[in-house]
Structures are given as C-alpha cells and as structure tokens.
Amino acid sequence: MVIILLALGLGGFVFMDISSNNSLRRSGDQFNVGKVNGTEIDWLDFQRAQEALYTNSTVDVNSQRDFVWSYFVEDAILQNEAEKNGLSVGEEEMNELQFGTRLSPVVQRNFTDPKTGQVNRESLESFRQAAQQGTLAPQFQKIWEFQQEEVVKDRLETKLTVLVKKGIYTPTWMAEDQQKELSTSVDFKYVLIPFDKISDSEIKVTDADYAAYVSENRAQYERQMEMRDARYVVFDVFPTAEDTSAILESFNQAIIDFKGAEDDSTFVSSRNGSYDVRYFKPRELSEAISDIIFEIPVDSIYGPYIDGDAYHAVKVLDRQSIPDSVRSRHILIRVETQEEVPEALALVDSLQTVLKEDYSKFDTLAKQFSEDPVSGAKGGDLGFIGLDGWVKPMNDLLFFEKTEPGKAYRLNTEYGIHLVEVLEKKADSVVMGVQLAYISEAIVPSEATQDLLYDDALEFAGQHRTLDALKTTIESRGDLILEEAKNLPRHGYAFGTLPSGNTSREIVRWVYDPATEAGDIAPTVFVIEDDVNYFNAQYVVVGLEAIHTKGLAAPESIMDMIEAPVKNNKRGEALLAKISSTDLDALSQQFSVSIDTIEGVNFGVQAMKNIGEEPEVLATALKLEQGQKSAPILGRNGVFVVEVLNKIESGLPQNLAQLRRQSAFQMANSAEFELMDALKKNAKIKDNRYTFF
C-alpha cells in the first residue's frame, strides 16, 4: 500500500535537491528559469522535476510550478549557506537517516502506514533492495532518488537552523530591560478626539503630502518587483429561455425512459446520474425533495425539479427502517499492492469453500487467518458498529444490503478483502430511510448562445481599442461593470475575481507582453470555461491600466491604500491646532467626547480595550509618572490626551540567568520559523518563469 500511495500522492511529495541530481542535469547553460545568488535554475531540470512529482496529480498546474520554483530557490540558498558554513551530510549519517533508528522526517512521512500510523519498515526495505538491484520501475526510481536528495536538503536546513539558534545570545542589560518593560504597568484615563471631528472641507491635501507619506513609510510601499494594473469587463454567458425549454423537453423524454427502465443502476449510469445502495434519512436529502420523497409510492418518479443549476428527477427504489447499530464478524486478508491480489483472492476462495462445508468453523478460521489482530483474536467479532462507523463498502453491506444470517459475503475495501457475516441489527427507534436513483441535466447555454455572446464580446472589444474609450462606454451603460485587477506580478496566475488557472495566466502574459502599453485593449477576448459542465461561462475584455516599476511606489498608484491615513494625518494636524489645553474635562466639553479609563497595561499588550492598537498612546502612558498628563498624541484613531492614574514598576529581577535563557529561547523559536524567509529576502533572485509559461 505504501508503494501505491507514493505513486498516487506525488502532489504532496515535498521533494529534494534536484539541481544536484546528476541523473537529471543536462549539460550546458543554454537557458534557465531563474537565478539565485548566481546559481542558475535549469529549465529542463524544472520540467523533469514537475513531471516526476506531479504525474497523475490533480493539483493545479500553476500551483505545481509555484511549488517547484520555491523548492529550487530554497535549495540554491541552502547549498550556498551550507558550503559557506562547512555543513554537509556524510554517507554514514545518510544511511542512518534513511534506514536507521532516527529516520528523517521525509522518510517517516513517505513510509508511514496510514492504517497503523507507524513507519512500514518492510516497504522501506523493499524499496531499498529494489533500488540497489536496479529493479524499481523508472517512475519509482525517480521518487527514490528524489527522496534521497530531499533527506539531504532537510538535514542541511536543520543543521543551519541549529547553527543560528546556537549563536543567539541575550545580554544581561537586554534581559533587564525586557523584564522592566513587561513588569511596569499603568492605569490611565484618556480623551480620544476622533478624526471625524474634522470635515474634508477643513483640510487640504497636496501631492507633496502623499509623496512625503510614502517616503516616510518606504518599507511598507517599496515594490520588490514590477507590478501592473489592469481593468476588465466580464460578459457572463447564461442560457436563454429557448435553451432552457429545449433542455426541459429533452429531460422530460429521459424521465419517460427512466420510468420504463429495467435496470435502474445501468440507466442512471448512462445518463451520468447517480445510484447508491444507501438508504437516506430525511435530513440527508436536499430540501427540494426531503418531504415529498417519503410520501410518493415506491417505484414512482418525482420530477422534473430544479435544484441548483440543473433539472433533476428521482426514482424511489425502496424504503425501510435503518438500524442504529449492527453486530458483525469478519475475516480480513490484507492487500497492500496489486501484485498481492491474486494470492489473497485464492485464500478467500479457499476459506469460502471450507465455510460452505462447515460454517461453524468461521470462528476458528478467523483466529487462524484474519489479519485484523483485534477482531481476529475474538473469532472475527467486530461487536456493534454504529451507522457510518466503517468505510463505505462495509457500511453499505452492514446497514443497507439484503443479507442472510449464516452466510459470509465477500467484500473489497481499502484494507483488503473481507469475508463478512451480519449477526444482529439493533434499533432503539424506527427511523425510515429511502433508497434513490437520480438523473440530472445541467441547465447550460447552448453552443449557439455561447457563440452569439462571443461575437458580441469580440465586437465590443473591436469597438474599444483604448482603455479610455472603454471607460467612457461603461460609464454610460448600466449593464456592464469595469472591474480592477491590481498589482499583478509577472509570473502570476490569478487575475481579479476570475478563477485562477490557465486563462488567468494567459491574461497576465498579455499584460506583460513587451508590445503591450498602458491604455491598450487586448486583441483577444479571453474565455473562461465552466469547470463542471465545460461550456464557455464568461468572456473577458481586458485593458492594461498602469505599469509600476520596481522600487518605491508612486503615490497615485497606491492612492486607495494611502488616501485615508494621509487625510487622517491632516485631520490630526487640524485637531492639534484647535487644542489649547491638556485638561481632560475641558477637552471633553470642547469636542463633546467622553473620558475613559484603561487599566493594567504594559508593553506586552498589543490591543487596548475600546481603542485597539495605539502604540504611541501606550508608549507615552508608560513613560509618564503617576499624576502626569501627556501632550496631545496623534494616534491611529484620532488625537489622544492621557493622564496616568497609577503606575506600578518592578524592582530589579531576581533571576537574570533564567530571564536570559527565556529570551534566547523565544528568539531561537522565531529563528526556526523565520530563517528561510530571511534568507530569501536577502538573496539575489531573478525570476524568469514568465518567459516559459
């Protein structure tokens, strides 16, 4: 089973340093996906890594590429840091990490049996031997090589983190200051004069004010890469009345055929419907049918009815009471690989033959052959199991299938092959369930409707070749909305409110095309496909609005982010000019605001009661002595004046050594989670992914 899981679970496989894997390295440096501190990320290596890791995966292809990119970046950084610090993983250490008593977390994750929660040493050893003998299938061989390299990467990262943590030191003076800050607390009363006491007409904000604010907050508004803004119009594709009528007519004919079907399960399968042996309780059904379905006769059909975006019809196959619990026994023959199936089936057939001759031997056979250690020791007895207490195949057999006492039923589950006998059913109350078969037909626009709207969107795009022209038309129409997609990175695959994926990626590629200029409208109408029913659900007309170069953002490009704080600063200045006293009672009367109190706060407090995060207010209050009043403070929510009512200061800490250890421990924990992010921030990274996909 572990081998199978490794093959199917590639999407979650955190892989190793492919860049150092000679079997995947091509010669030459013809082109690369990027560069990290001078180390090139080869395009073919990137492709091979993605293919090996995500074969048969359902993970979005753009998410795959993001993951692969992040891995290569981290690996290049780690290799560089390991070399500078003399870190490596020796052969003996590597052997211990892969097969010894202190297995790498990578190996533990990949070889843990989901049933037991323990590392499957047998599967691990089988992989090891097959790899050494060269008998692993090519795909598994790549996985094995990936794991080896990932173990190295994980170990190097651990060693580097430990090295950093060991170097963390807290001086005595720092520990004393930290203790004093956290042990000093104040109670204070305050007046808050909110910014809205000043109207827009009382302030004047200039371009210089916005520029100054951005410059003062450079760290917050510095762009690490070029960004672009776009505007777009979405044409949603809906079915017309004619489409809906045609679908209903076709569906009504399907209902007639459904009524006369000899085999319900085969019929619904041919109609992409659904059939389940389960008996559903009322609360498990859609509100559209939960009442009526228990009133109509068995073998009758209810429908058509609309639920969601589809027509449905449902046939009542049967109704019966559902037991609360069922007692059963079984014999389990585990199957972990496909190769084990024939042998397991042969053993199960032999057991069935013995039981046909003498069913009283079930208990003995379970004790001898069942690979369920708990029930096997009890003759296979599973005791009473509640509804949904087992995997679905077992649950269906115990609660919903027609079974006979004294008969063993063969059953396949993810655990293996079972021989199951239902012994007793118990119900404290009568709860009816209904067995159903459904057919459905999505209500979607016809191809003619899709084509017609596409032509409209194409004509609309052709009539508006500049973004200014598009904006003018949108302002005069009430049926279209001009939406925004801001701060688009060159390698992004998300665009505004559209679904992330290939089409959004196509749009971003156009936005960054060297020939695209601000104000241009894309010559292509982009198509968003419905990912369930596979029709053209949206047509998108896109225009490039702005290009933001790397570096400090221009104020006009981030006006939606800075307008409010800049205006508040101006309002704060106007309030400060009106304040002539620090007497709280006088200020309360002057501005018609209340006097409030905050108790027991120190530097460890982030948000204070009623006013939230106000670091300037907190710092000022802690600096004042008891009875002192502050000058007006320009805060985040308005202008404050505070008066300290009580101040408690701690004495000199008694155990400085312990305080230093605690401080160092806290910083070391932070280093463990933040080290890689810090290394990435300081690395020279060139991202060329956009030139390949």
BELDA-V326789 format. One record per residue. N is the residue number from 0. PHI is phi in whole degrees, -180 to 180 (999 if undefined). OMEGA is omega in degrees with one decimal (NA if undefined). Layout:
# BELDA-V326789
N&PHI&OMEGA ; N&PHI&OMEGA
This chain:
# BELDA-V326789
0&999&-178.9 ; 1&-64&179.6 ; 2&-62&178.9 ; 3&-62&-179.6 ; 4&-64&178.2 ; 5&-64&-179.1 ; 6&-72&-174.6 ; 7&-87&-172.9 ; 8&-100&-175.0 ; 9&-64&-178.2 ; 10&-62&-178.6 ; 11&-102&-174.5 ; 12&-82&179.3 ; 13&-82&-166.0 ; 14&-96&-170.6 ; 15&-100&-175.5 ; 16&-78&-179.0 ; 17&-71&-175.8 ; 18&-64&178.6 ; 19&-102&-178.6 ; 20&-88&-175.1 ; 21&-62&-178.1 ; 22&-69&-178.7 ; 23&-108&-174.9 ; 24&-88&175.5 ; 25&-95&-177.2 ; 26&-78&175.9 ; 27&87&179.7 ; 28&-126&-174.9 ; 29&-64&177.4 ; 30&-156&-178.0 ; 31&-147&-179.7 ; 32&-81&-179.2 ; 33&180&-179.6 ; 34&-145&-179.4 ; 35&-127&-178.3 ; 36&50&178.0 ; 37&89&178.7 ; 38&-88&-178.6 ; 39&-82&174.7 ; 40&-103&-172.8 ; 41&-72&-177.4 ; 42&-64&-179.7 ; 43&-69&174.5 ; 44&-60&-179.9 ; 45&-60&179.7 ; 46&-61&-177.7 ; 47&-64&178.3 ; 48&-63&-178.9 ; 49&-63&-179.6 ; 50&-64&-178.5 ; 51&-67&-174.6 ; 52&-82&-170.7 ; 53&-120&174.8 ; 54&-59&-179.8 ; 55&66&-179.4 ; 56&-87&176.3 ; 57&-97&179.0 ; 58&-65&179.1 ; 59&-52&-173.7 ; 60&-61&179.3 ; 61&-71&174.6 ; 62&-67&176.1 ; 63&-57&-177.1 ; 64&-64&176.3 ; 65&-60&-178.9 ; 66&-65&-179.7 ; 67&-62&178.9 ; 68&-61&-179.8 ; 69&-59&179.9 ; 70&-64&-178.1 ; 71&-61&178.7 ; 72&-62&-179.8 ; 73&-62&-178.1 ; 74&-64&179.9 ; 75&-63&178.1 ; 76&-63&-178.5 ; 77&-63&-179.5 ; 78&-60&179.7 ; 79&-65&-179.3 ; 80&-67&179.6 ; 81&-64&179.5 ; 82&-65&-178.7 ; 83&-66&-176.1 ; 84&-103&176.8 ; 85&69&-179.3 ; 86&-99&178.1 ; 87&-158&176.1 ; 88&-124&-177.0 ; 89&-77&-177.0 ; 90&-63&-179.4 ; 91&-65&178.4 ; 92&-64&179.2 ; 93&-63&179.3 ; 94&-63&179.1 ; 95&-67&-179.5 ; 96&-67&-178.2 ; 97&-90&-171.1 ; 98&-135&-173.1 ; 99&-88&-176.7 ; 100&-86&177.3 ; 101&-119&-176.3 ; 102&-62&174.3 ; 103&-61&174.7 ; 104&-55&179.0 ; 105&-64&-179.6 ; 106&-67&179.0 ; 107&-59&-179.2 ; 108&-66&-173.7 ; 109&-77&-175.6 ; 110&-119&175.2 ; 111&-80&177.4 ; 112&-75&-177.3 ; 113&-63&-179.0 ; 114&-78&-175.0 ; 115&-102&-176.0 ; 116&77&-178.8 ; 117&-112&176.9 ; 118&-65&178.2 ; 119&-84&-177.2 ; 120&-63&-179.4 ; 121&-65&178.1 ; 122&-66&178.6 ; 123&-61&179.8 ; 124&-68&178.2 ; 125&-63&177.2 ; 126&-62&-178.0 ; 127&-61&-177.8 ; 128&-66&-179.4 ; 129&-64&178.8 ; 130&-66&179.6 ; 131&-67&-178.5 ; 132&-87&-180.0 ; 133&73&-177.4 ; 134&-105&177.0 ; 135&-71&173.5 ; 136&-60&-175.6 ; 137&-51&-178.8 ; 138&-65&179.0 ; 139&-70&177.8 ; 140&-63&177.5 ; 141&-64&179.1 ; 142&-61&-179.4 ; 143&-63&178.4 ; 144&-65&177.3 ; 145&-59&-178.2 ; 146&-62&179.6 ; 147&-58&-178.8 ; 148&-71&178.2 ; 149&-67&176.5 ; 150&-59&178.9 ; 151&-63&-179.1 ; 152&-61&-179.8 ; 153&-61&-178.2 ; 154&-68&178.9 ; 155&-65&179.0 ; 156&-64&178.0 ; 157&-63&-178.8 ; 158&-65&-180.0 ; 159&-65&178.7 ; 160&-64&178.4 ; 161&-62&179.8 ; 162&-60&179.3 ; 163&-67&-178.7 ; 164&-62&179.8 ; 165&-67&-178.2 ; 166&-87&-178.8 ; 167&-79&-177.4 ; 168&-139&177.3 ; 169&-110&178.3 ; 170&-66&-178.9 ; 171&-60&-177.6 ; 172&-63&-179.9 ; 173&-71&178.2 ; 174&-63&178.7 ; 175&-63&-179.7 ; 176&-63&-179.9 ; 177&-63&180.0 ; 178&-64&-179.1 ; 179&-65&-179.0 ; 180&-64&-177.1 ; 181&-79&-177.0 ; 182&-97&177.7 ; 183&-93&-179.2 ; 184&-132&-179.4 ; 185&-136&165.5 ; 186&-111&178.8 ; 187&-145&171.3 ; 188&-107&-173.1 ; 189&-152&170.3 ; 190&-119&174.2 ; 191&-112&175.9 ; 192&-102&-173.4 ; 193&-68&-177.8 ; 194&-61&-175.6 ; 195&-71&171.7 ; 196&-72&176.9 ; 197&-114&-179.5 ; 198&-85&178.3 ; 199&-59&-177.4 ; 200&-69&-177.9 ; 201&-91&-178.8 ; 202&-126&175.5 ; 203&-133&-179.0 ; 204&-109&-178.2 ; 205&-106&175.6 ; 206&-59&179.8 ; 207&-64&178.5 ; 208&-65&179.1 ; 209&-65&180.0 ; 210&-62&-179.9 ; 211&-65&-179.8 ; 212&-63&179.3 ; 213&-63&-179.7 ; 214&-64&179.7 ; 215&-67&-179.6 ; 216&-114&-174.0 ; 217&-53&-177.0 ; 218&-61&-177.9 ; 219&-80&-172.6 ; 220&-116&177.0 ; 221&-84&178.7 ; 222&-86&179.8 ; 223&-82&179.9 ; 224&-153&176.1 ; 225&-64&176.6 ; 226&-130&177.9 ; 227&-135&177.7 ; 228&-112&178.6 ; 229&-135&171.6 ; 230&-123&-176.5 ; 231&-155&177.5 ; 232&-120&-179.6 ; 233&-108&172.8 ; 234&-103&179.9 ; 235&-79&-177.9 ; 236&-101&179.6 ; 237&-117&176.4 ; 238&-67&176.3 ; 239&-82&176.2 ; 240&-61&178.5 ; 241&-66&177.9 ; 242&-61&-178.1 ; 243&-63&179.8 ; 244&-64&179.8 ; 245&-65&178.8 ; 246&-64&-179.9 ; 247&-64&179.2 ; 248&-61&178.5 ; 249&-64&-177.4 ; 250&-71&177.1 ; 251&-61&176.4 ; 252&-66&178.2 ; 253&-64&178.5 ; 254&-65&177.2 ; 255&-60&178.1 ; 256&-65&179.7 ; 257&-63&180.0 ; 258&-62&-177.3 ; 259&-95&-177.1 ; 260&-67&178.5 ; 261&-81&-179.4 ; 262&-125&-175.8 ; 263&-62&-176.6 ; 264&-64&179.0 ; 265&-68&-178.0 ; 266&-65&-177.7 ; 267&-65&177.2 ; 268&-65&179.8 ; 269&-70&-179.4 ; 270&-104&-176.7 ; 271&56&178.2 ; 272&-91&-178.5 ; 273&-142&178.0 ; 274&-142&-178.1 ; 275&-143&178.6 ; 276&-71&-178.7 ; 277&-64&172.5 ; 278&-103&-173.0 ; 279&-94&173.3 ; 280&-81&-178.4 ; 281&-54&-176.5 ; 282&-70&179.4 ; 283&-90&-176.1 ; 284&-104&175.1 ; 285&-62&178.2 ; 286&-60&-178.6 ; 287&-67&-176.6 ; 288&-132&-170.1 ; 289&-60&179.9 ; 290&-89&-173.0 ; 291&-66&-171.8 ; 292&-69&178.8 ; 293&-94&-178.7 ; 294&-106&-176.7 ; 295&-81&-176.1 ; 296&-68&172.7 ; 297&-62&-178.0 ; 298&78&176.5 ; 299&-95&-177.0 ; 300&-119&173.2 ; 301&-110&179.4 ; 302&143&6.4 ; 303&-77&173.0 ; 304&-140&-179.0 ; 305&-101&173.9 ; 306&-138&-173.3 ; 307&74&-178.3 ; 308&-108&-177.7 ; 309&-151&167.9 ; 310&-85&178.3 ; 311&-134&167.9 ; 312&-141&-175.6 ; 313&-130&177.6 ; 314&-105&176.5 ; 315&-85&-178.0 ; 316&-89&-177.7 ; 317&-169&171.9 ; 318&-137&177.5 ; 319&-160&176.8 ; 320&-75&-177.8 ; 321&-108&178.4 ; 322&-68&176.3 ; 323&-75&-177.8 ; 324&-152&-178.1 ; 325&-135&174.8 ; 326&-99&-177.7 ; 327&-148&171.5 ; 328&-140&-178.1 ; 329&-151&170.2 ; 330&-120&-176.6 ; 331&-109&171.1 ; 332&-113&-174.9 ; 333&-70&175.9 ; 334&-133&-178.3 ; 335&-111&177.1 ; 336&-134&-179.5 ; 337&-64&-178.9 ; 338&-66&-178.3 ; 339&-83&-174.4 ; 340&-63&-178.0 ; 341&-58&-179.7 ; 342&-66&179.2 ; 343&-66&179.4 ; 344&-64&179.1 ; 345&-63&179.3 ; 346&-67&179.5 ; 347&-63&177.4 ; 348&-61&179.2 ; 349&-65&179.1 ; 350&-64&178.1 ; 351&-63&178.3 ; 352&-62&179.1 ; 353&-63&-178.4 ; 354&-68&177.5 ; 355&-65&179.6 ; 356&-79&-178.2 ; 357&-154&-175.0 ; 358&-68&-180.0 ; 359&-66&-178.9 ; 360&-85&-178.3 ; 361&-53&-178.5 ; 362&-57&-178.1 ; 363&-66&-179.2 ; 364&-65&178.6 ; 365&-63&179.5 ; 366&-64&-175.6 ; 367&-85&-169.6 ; 368&-115&-174.8 ; 369&-65&179.8 ; 370&-99&168.0 ; 371&-97&-171.4 ; 372&-62&-177.1 ; 373&-76&-177.7 ; 374&-75&-178.7 ; 375&-59&-179.8 ; 376&-67&179.9 ; 377&-107&179.5 ; 378&72&178.6 ; 379&89&-174.8 ; 380&-67&179.0 ; 381&-96&-177.1 ; 382&70&178.8 ; 383&-84&-179.5 ; 384&-121&178.8 ; 385&-76&179.0 ; 386&-57&-178.6 ; 387&66&177.1 ; 388&-85&178.7 ; 389&-127&172.8 ; 390&-65&-169.9 ; 391&-55&-178.6 ; 392&-58&179.2 ; 393&-70&179.4 ; 394&-61&179.5 ; 395&-63&-179.1 ; 396&-64&-175.3 ; 397&-69&-170.2 ; 398&-103&-169.7 ; 399&-123&-179.3 ; 400&-78&174.4 ; 401&-81&-178.3 ; 402&-122&179.6 ; 403&-116&176.1 ; 404&-68&178.4 ; 405&75&179.5 ; 406&-137&179.6 ; 407&-98&-178.3 ; 408&-106&178.6 ; 409&-80&-173.5 ; 410&-146&176.4 ; 411&-105&173.9 ; 412&-134&178.8 ; 413&-66&179.7 ; 414&-87&-178.4 ; 415&145&-179.3 ; 416&-110&-176.2 ; 417&-115&160.4 ; 418&-113&-170.2 ; 419&-122&172.6 ; 420&-121&175.3 ; 421&-88&-174.0 ; 422&-96&-173.0 ; 423&-159&175.6 ; 424&-117&-174.9 ; 425&-133&178.0 ; 426&-140&177.8 ; 427&-78&178.2 ; 428&-147&-178.3 ; 429&-86&176.0 ; 430&-122&-177.7 ; 431&-84&174.6 ; 432&-127&-177.9 ; 433&-127&177.9 ; 434&-101&-168.9 ; 435&-131&169.4 ; 436&-131&-175.7 ; 437&-119&160.5 ; 438&-127&-176.2 ; 439&-144&175.4 ; 440&-145&-179.8 ; 441&-65&176.5 ; 442&-91&-174.4 ; 443&-126&178.2 ; 444&-67&177.5 ; 445&-71&177.6 ; 446&-62&179.1 ; 447&-63&178.2 ; 448&-66&178.3 ; 449&-61&-178.4 ; 450&-66&-178.5 ; 451&-64&-179.7 ; 452&-70&176.5 ; 453&-62&177.9 ; 454&-62&178.0 ; 455&-63&-179.7 ; 456&-65&179.7 ; 457&-65&177.9 ; 458&-65&178.6 ; 459&-61&179.3 ; 460&-64&-179.5 ; 461&-68&-179.7 ; 462&-81&-177.8 ; 463&-128&-175.6 ; 464&-94&174.3 ; 465&-132&-179.7 ; 466&-67&178.3 ; 467&-62&178.7 ; 468&-65&179.2 ; 469&-64&-179.8 ; 470&-62&-179.2 ; 471&-62&179.7 ; 472&-67&-178.4 ; 473&-62&-179.8 ; 474&-63&-177.1 ; 475&-95&-178.8 ; 476&-117&179.9 ; 477&-102&-175.9 ; 478&-99&-179.2 ; 479&-127&-179.7 ; 480&-124&175.5 ; 481&-94&-175.8 ; 482&-95&-177.0 ; 483&-115&169.4 ; 484&-132&-170.7 ; 485&-107&175.0 ; 486&54&179.3 ; 487&-83&175.4 ; 488&-79&-175.5 ; 489&-61&-176.3 ; 490&-97&-174.6 ; 491&-69&176.6 ; 492&-133&172.1 ; 493&-118&-177.9 ; 494&-143&177.6 ; 495&53&-179.2 ; 496&-92&-180.0 ; 497&-75&177.4 ; 498&-63&176.4 ; 499&-70&-179.0 ; 500&148&-171.1 ; 501&-64&-178.5 ; 502&-67&176.9 ; 503&-61&177.3 ; 504&-65&177.3 ; 505&-61&179.8 ; 506&-64&179.9 ; 507&-62&178.0 ; 508&-62&177.5 ; 509&-67&179.9 ; 510&-56&-177.7 ; 511&-99&177.4 ; 512&-60&-179.1 ; 513&-56&-178.9 ; 514&-84&-177.7 ; 515&-83&178.6 ; 516&-117&178.3 ; 517&-58&-178.0 ; 518&100&-180.0 ; 519&-75&171.5 ; 520&-110&-179.0 ; 521&-63&177.8 ; 522&-72&-178.6 ; 523&-102&168.4 ; 524&-91&-175.5 ; 525&-83&-173.9 ; 526&-113&174.3 ; 527&-103&-178.4 ; 528&-93&173.7 ; 529&-65&-172.9 ; 530&-84&176.0 ; 531&-108&-175.7 ; 532&-105&169.3 ; 533&58&169.7 ; 534&-122&178.6 ; 535&-74&-172.6 ; 536&-90&-177.4 ; 537&-148&170.5 ; 538&-117&-170.6 ; 539&-125&173.6 ; 540&-104&-170.8 ; 541&-122&173.1 ; 542&-131&176.9 ; 543&-86&-176.9 ; 544&-94&-174.4 ; 545&-153&176.1 ; 546&-117&-179.6 ; 547&-111&-177.8 ; 548&-75&177.4 ; 549&-63&178.9 ; 550&120&-177.0 ; 551&-67&-176.3 ; 552&-67&173.1 ; 553&-71&-176.3 ; 554&-53&-177.1 ; 555&-65&-178.5 ; 556&-81&-179.6 ; 557&-127&-174.8 ; 558&-59&-179.8 ; 559&-65&-180.0 ; 560&-92&-171.3 ; 561&-107&-175.3 ; 562&-60&-177.5 ; 563&-63&-179.6 ; 564&-64&178.6 ; 565&-67&177.9 ; 566&-64&177.8 ; 567&-64&176.4 ; 568&-61&178.8 ; 569&-66&177.6 ; 570&-65&178.3 ; 571&-61&178.0 ; 572&-63&179.1 ; 573&-66&177.6 ; 574&-66&179.7 ; 575&-59&-179.9 ; 576&-68&-179.0 ; 577&-87&-176.2 ; 578&-86&-179.7 ; 579&-116&-177.1 ; 580&-144&174.0 ; 581&-107&176.5 ; 582&-75&-173.8 ; 583&-64&178.9 ; 584&-64&-179.5 ; 585&-66&179.2 ; 586&-66&178.7 ; 587&-61&179.7 ; 588&-74&-177.0 ; 589&-62&-174.2 ; 590&-110&179.5 ; 591&55&177.4 ; 592&-125&-177.6 ; 593&-91&172.7 ; 594&-104&-178.2 ; 595&-120&-176.2 ; 596&-130&173.5 ; 597&-126&-175.0 ; 598&-121&168.1 ; 599&62&179.5 ; 600&-105&176.2 ; 601&-141&-176.1 ; 602&-69&178.0 ; 603&-82&-178.4 ; 604&-85&178.2 ; 605&-96&-178.7 ; 606&-117&179.5 ; 607&-99&-177.3 ; 608&-56&174.9 ; 609&76&-177.2 ; 610&-116&175.9 ; 611&72&-178.3 ; 612&-84&177.1 ; 613&-138&-174.1 ; 614&-61&-179.7 ; 615&-66&179.5 ; 616&-65&-178.9 ; 617&-62&-178.6 ; 618&-63&-179.9 ; 619&-65&-178.9 ; 620&-62&-178.1 ; 621&-73&178.7 ; 622&-83&-177.1 ; 623&-76&174.6 ; 624&-96&-179.5 ; 625&-57&179.0 ; 626&92&-179.0 ; 627&-80&175.0 ; 628&-112&179.7 ; 629&-92&165.2 ; 630&-73&177.5 ; 631&-57&-176.7 ; 632&-115&176.3 ; 633&-83&-177.4 ; 634&-104&-178.1 ; 635&-84&-176.3 ; 636&-110&-178.1 ; 637&158&178.3 ; 638&-103&-177.7 ; 639&-114&163.4 ; 640&-132&-176.9 ; 641&-120&175.7 ; 642&-135&-176.6 ; 643&-77&179.0 ; 644&-92&-176.4 ; 645&-154&179.4 ; 646&-136&179.7 ; 647&-116&179.3 ; 648&-113&-179.9 ; 649&-81&174.2 ; 650&-82&178.5 ; 651&-64&179.9 ; 652&-58&-175.7 ; 653&-86&-175.0 ; 654&-123&-177.4 ; 655&-65&-179.0 ; 656&-61&179.3 ; 657&-67&178.6 ; 658&-62&179.1 ; 659&-64&179.3 ; 660&-64&180.0 ; 661&-63&180.0 ; 662&-64&179.5 ; 663&-64&179.4 ; 664&-64&179.6 ; 665&-64&179.0 ; 666&-68&178.4 ; 667&-65&177.1 ; 668&-63&177.8 ; 669&-64&-179.9 ; 670&-61&-178.1 ; 671&-61&-176.9 ; 672&-96&-172.0 ; 673&-109&-173.9 ; 674&-61&-176.4 ; 675&-63&178.3 ; 676&-62&179.3 ; 677&-66&179.2 ; 678&-65&178.1 ; 679&-64&-177.9 ; 680&-62&-176.9 ; 681&-93&-179.2 ; 682&-82&173.8 ; 683&-93&-174.5 ; 684&-116&174.4 ; 685&-113&-174.7 ; 686&-105&179.8 ; 687&-108&-174.9 ; 688&-57&-175.2 ; 689&-62&-180.0 ; 690&-82&-177.5 ; 691&-112&-179.6 ; 692&-156&NA
